[in-house]
């Protein structure tokens, strides 16, 4: 799954570059922030592994479970915000309808980019899933519940959108966003540029992303 996410980011960024949308916007670039964030990411990952290990070995761990769920949730959200910042650094705002500014949020950036690239609705939905936009919206709009039984529930009042997440599920999301950010950093540093960026490669990603979503859905179904 991680390799597919990594490859997806490269193919999308290469396609954006091939269509002439790339421009360095220094006003959004804070090199020290990115360095600090990557150091934090490493420290958090190591520390959180210890927290999860403690959950397995501690009988009365309800408060620790709530802490772990909130920590993972915040970790995921912070990565999505950093990825939004990255996109603002590299994309020419004049190429997107309505441009963007410091207040433009991730789902708006993704929508503007996908529309500019004239991607199909199927591919747009896959990219929205890749960037966890539904999850992010639920957290931002406070449409979630954290329970002491190892559970985070998003959209609890909407039977169609409602989903349950265990700490393991959130850890999978954490690995996903870490991999995506790693790909963005590698792409900006000129690594792995040999990855195919043709139109056929873009659309071949749809099946990979669809399989990932189906696997997660099956995993979540077992929680009901």
Order of alpha helices (4+ residues) and beta strands (2+ residues): alpha-alpha-alpha-alpha-alpha-alpha-beta-beta-beta-alpha-alpha
